Amino acid sequence: MSNIKLFESTAIRSVWVESEQKWYFVVADVVKVLTDTLNPTDYVKKMRKRDEELSKGWGQIVPSLLVDTAGGKQKMNCANAQGLLRIIQSIPSPKAEPFKRWLAQVGSDRLDEIENPELATLRTRELYKMKGYPEDWIEKRMRSIAIREELTDEWKNRGVKEQVEYKKVKGLKSENLRDHMNDLELIFSMLGEASTTAIVKVKNPKGFKENKVAAKQGGNVAGIARRDLESKTGNRVVSNDNFLPTDKKKKRIKDK
């Protein structure tokens, strides 16, 4: 189970918050599904009375957002995946038990990974296998994670924040961009990032502007190599193909 699959239901309304790059879900819809209550609003009131700590932090985890309804856009109480998982902990319903067990397992796994960081890498590989990615792609993806971490570490040491990646070409929202790259896209991304890291280590740029120049120089190394390959094959490296399931791809096209 992932925090995305937990709430993938036509009965649960959701809204995408661009500024946070996160999905938010209507709390009443989730409560109704998990409890079969006919009055989710009343259930939430009673739940907050039972759980004082949840009630204290309610304003932080449950903002009021505009949601599409049959009567047009209306403000409704919503929460992202993390907030919903906290709310689910306060629902004494048999339907909520699988989610609680999953949360307990996740917590146990994280503690294990603190003791043995290698477990995190092994679990990542297993998750990609479960999603149907081929072994050779997984190897490139794992290497790209390591290269990306090295670059972001260099940026952090210089006080530079990582910017949100551009995903529109593949029709992605909350999904990880690199999880939807093909082999060549991953390879050239790694080349650009590894080149940027090498330049940063040698030139030791200060601040955002100088690091931006280094990033552009590293990107140009990959860009030259990519264009050279494209000229020899006659095919573009960057593609709008991705690993989204077929039904999600159809929905993306329909939404456009």
C-alpha positions as CSV (number, residue, x, y, z in Angstrom):
1,M,0.0,0.0,0.0
2,S,1.1,3.6,-0.7
3,N,-0.4,6.8,0.6
4,I,-1.7,7.4,-3.0
5,K,-3.5,4.0,-3.3
6,L,-5.1,4.5,0.1
7,F,-7.4,7.2,-1.1
8,E,-7.9,6.3,-4.8
9,S,-11.7,6.0,-4.8
10,T,-14.4,7.6,-7.0
11,A,-16.3,8.2,-3.8
12,I,-13.7,10.6,-2.4
13,R,-13.4,14.1,-3.9
14,S,-10.0,15.6,-4.2
15,V,-8.3,18.9,-5.2
16,W,-4.8,19.5,-6.4
17,V,-2.9,22.3,-4.6
18,E,-0.3,23.6,-7.0
19,S,1.7,25.6,-4.5
20,E,2.3,22.5,-2.4
21,Q,2.4,20.0,-5.2
22,K,0.0,17.8,-3.2
23,W,-3.5,16.3,-3.4
24,Y,-6.0,17.2,-0.7
25,F,-9.1,15.0,0.0
26,V,-12.5,15.9,1.4
27,V,-12.5,14.7,5.0
28,A,-16.2,14.0,5.1
29,D,-15.9,11.7,2.1
30,V,-13.2,9.7,3.7
31,V,-15.1,9.4,7.0
32,K,-18.2,8.4,5.2
33,V,-16.4,5.6,3.4
34,L,-14.6,4.3,6.5
35,T,-17.6,4.4,8.9
36,D,-20.7,4.1,6.7
37,T,-22.2,7.0,8.7
38,L,-25.1,8.9,7.1
39,N,-23.9,12.2,8.8
40,P,-20.1,12.5,8.4
41,T,-20.1,16.1,9.7
42,D,-21.6,15.0,13.0
43,Y,-19.2,12.1,13.2
44,V,-16.3,14.4,12.8
45,K,-17.6,16.6,15.6
46,K,-17.8,13.7,18.0
47,M,-14.5,12.3,16.9
48,R,-12.8,15.7,17.7
49,K,-14.4,15.6,21.2
50,R,-13.0,12.2,21.7
51,D,-9.5,13.1,20.5
52,E,-8.4,16.4,22.1
53,E,-5.0,16.3,20.5
54,L,-6.5,15.9,17.0
55,S,-8.9,18.8,17.8
56,K,-6.0,21.1,18.9
57,G,-4.2,20.6,15.6
58,W,-7.3,20.5,13.4
59,G,-6.7,23.9,11.9
60,Q,-3.2,23.0,10.7
61,I,-4.1,19.7,9.1
62,V,-7.6,20.5,7.8
63,P,-7.7,23.6,5.7
64,S,-10.9,24.8,3.9
65,L,-10.5,24.5,0.1
66,L,-12.6,25.1,-2.9
67,V,-13.9,21.7,-4.2
68,D,-16.0,20.9,-7.3
69,T,-19.4,19.7,-6.3
70,A,-22.7,19.2,-8.0
71,G,-23.7,22.7,-7.0
72,G,-20.5,24.2,-8.2
73,K,-17.3,25.0,-6.3
74,Q,-17.7,25.0,-2.5
75,K,-15.4,25.4,0.4
76,M,-14.9,22.1,2.2
77,N,-12.7,20.7,4.9
78,C,-9.8,18.8,3.3
79,A,-6.6,17.1,4.3
80,N,-3.6,15.8,2.5
81,A,-2.5,12.1,2.8
82,Q,-0.5,12.8,6.0
83,G,-3.4,14.6,7.6
84,L,-5.9,11.9,6.6
85,L,-3.7,9.2,8.1
86,R,-3.7,11.1,11.4
87,I,-7.5,11.4,11.3
88,I,-7.9,7.7,10.5
89,Q,-6.1,6.9,13.7
90,S,-9.1,8.3,15.6
91,I,-11.7,6.3,13.7
92,P,-12.8,3.2,15.7
93,S,-14.1,1.3,12.7
94,P,-13.2,-2.2,11.3
95,K,-12.8,-0.5,7.9
96,A,-10.0,1.7,9.4
97,E,-8.1,-1.2,10.9
98,P,-6.2,-2.1,7.7
99,F,-4.9,1.5,7.5
100,K,-3.9,1.5,11.1
101,R,-2.0,-1.8,10.6
102,W,-0.3,-0.3,7.6
103,L,0.7,2.8,9.6
104,A,2.2,0.5,12.3
105,Q,4.1,-1.4,9.7
106,V,5.5,1.8,8.1
107,G,6.6,3.0,11.5
108,S,8.3,-0.3,12.2
109,D,10.0,-0.2,8.7
110,R,11.4,3.3,9.3
111,L,12.8,2.3,12.7
112,D,14.5,-0.7,11.0
113,E,16.0,1.6,8.4
114,I,17.4,3.9,11.0
115,E,19.3,0.9,12.4
116,N,20.3,-0.3,9.0
117,P,20.1,2.3,6.2
118,E,20.7,-0.4,3.5
119,L,17.2,-1.7,4.1
120,A,15.8,1.6,2.6
121,T,17.6,0.9,-0.6
122,L,16.4,-2.7,-0.7
123,R,12.8,-1.7,-0.1
124,T,13.0,0.9,-2.8
125,R,14.1,-1.8,-5.3
126,E,11.3,-4.1,-4.2
127,L,8.7,-1.4,-4.6
128,Y,9.8,-0.7,-8.2
129,K,9.7,-4.4,-8.9
130,M,6.1,-4.6,-7.6
131,K,5.2,-1.7,-9.8
132,G,6.4,-3.6,-12.9
133,Y,9.6,-1.8,-13.7
134,P,12.3,-3.9,-15.5
135,E,15.6,-4.7,-13.6
136,D,17.8,-2.6,-16.0
137,W,15.6,0.4,-15.5
138,I,15.7,0.0,-11.7
139,E,19.5,-0.1,-11.7
140,K,19.6,3.2,-13.6
141,R,17.0,4.7,-11.3
142,M,18.9,3.8,-8.2
143,R,22.1,5.2,-9.6
144,S,20.2,8.4,-10.5
145,I,19.0,8.8,-6.9
146,A,22.5,8.6,-5.6
147,I,23.7,11.2,-8.2
148,R,20.8,13.5,-7.4
149,E,21.5,13.2,-3.7
150,E,25.1,14.2,-4.2
151,L,24.1,17.2,-6.2
152,T,21.5,18.4,-3.7
153,D,23.9,17.9,-0.9
154,E,26.4,20.2,-2.7
155,W,23.5,22.8,-3.1
156,K,22.5,22.5,0.5
157,N,26.1,23.2,1.6
158,R,25.9,26.4,-0.4
159,G,22.5,27.4,0.8
160,V,20.7,26.8,-2.5
161,K,17.2,25.3,-2.4
162,E,16.1,22.7,-5.0
163,Q,13.3,23.9,-7.3
164,V,10.2,21.9,-8.3
165,E,10.8,19.8,-11.4
166,Y,9.0,20.5,-14.6
167,K,6.4,17.7,-15.3
168,K,3.9,19.0,-17.8
169,V,5.5,17.3,-20.8
170,K,4.5,13.9,-19.3
171,G,1.2,15.0,-17.9
172,L,2.3,14.4,-14.3
173,K,1.1,16.1,-11.0
174,S,2.0,14.3,-7.8
175,E,4.0,11.6,-9.4
176,N,7.8,11.6,-9.3
177,L,9.2,12.8,-12.6
178,R,12.1,10.4,-12.7
179,D,9.9,7.4,-12.1
180,H,8.3,8.1,-15.5
181,M,11.5,8.6,-17.5
182,N,12.7,6.1,-20.0
183,D,16.3,4.7,-20.0
184,L,17.8,7.5,-22.1
185,E,16.0,10.2,-20.2
186,L,17.4,8.8,-17.0
187,I,20.9,8.5,-18.5
188,F,21.0,12.1,-19.8
189,S,19.5,13.4,-16.5
190,M,22.3,11.6,-14.6
191,L,24.9,13.0,-17.0
192,G,23.6,16.6,-16.5
193,E,23.5,16.3,-12.7
194,A,26.9,14.5,-12.4
195,S,28.4,17.2,-14.6
196,T,26.9,19.9,-12.5
197,T,28.2,18.3,-9.3
198,A,31.8,18.1,-10.8
199,I,31.6,21.7,-11.8
200,V,30.3,22.8,-8.4
201,K,33.1,20.9,-6.6
202,V,35.8,22.5,-8.8
203,K,34.5,26.1,-9.0
204,N,32.9,26.3,-5.6
205,P,30.1,28.7,-6.6
206,K,28.6,31.0,-3.9
207,G,24.8,31.7,-3.7
208,F,22.0,31.0,-6.0
209,K,23.2,33.0,-9.1
210,E,26.6,31.3,-9.3
211,N,25.1,27.9,-8.6
212,K,22.5,28.5,-11.4
213,V,25.4,29.2,-13.8
214,A,27.0,25.9,-12.8
215,A,23.8,24.0,-13.2
216,K,23.3,25.5,-16.7
217,Q,26.9,24.5,-17.6
218,G,26.3,20.9,-16.4
219,G,23.0,20.8,-18.2
220,N,24.7,21.9,-21.4
221,V,27.1,19.0,-21.2
222,A,24.1,16.6,-21.2
223,G,22.3,18.8,-23.8
224,I,25.2,18.5,-26.3
225,A,25.4,14.8,-25.9
226,R,21.6,14.4,-26.2
227,R,21.4,16.5,-29.4
228,D,24.3,14.6,-30.9
229,L,22.5,11.3,-30.3
230,E,19.3,12.7,-31.7
231,S,21.0,13.8,-34.8
232,K,22.5,10.3,-35.3
233,T,19.3,8.4,-34.6
234,G,16.7,10.8,-35.9
235,N,14.7,10.3,-32.7
236,R,14.0,12.6,-29.8
237,V,15.2,11.5,-26.4
238,V,12.6,13.5,-24.4
239,S,9.2,11.8,-24.7
240,N,5.8,12.3,-23.2
241,D,5.6,8.5,-22.6
242,N,5.4,7.5,-19.0
243,F,4.7,4.6,-16.7
244,L,1.2,5.7,-15.7
245,P,-1.4,3.0,-15.8
246,T,-3.6,3.2,-18.9
247,D,-6.7,4.5,-17.1
248,K,-4.7,7.4,-15.6
249,K,-3.3,8.3,-19.0
250,K,-6.8,8.4,-20.5
251,K,-7.9,10.6,-17.6
252,R,-4.9,13.0,-18.2
253,I,-5.9,13.3,-21.8
254,K,-9.6,13.9,-20.9
255,D,-8.6,16.6,-18.3
256,K,-6.7,18.5,-21.0
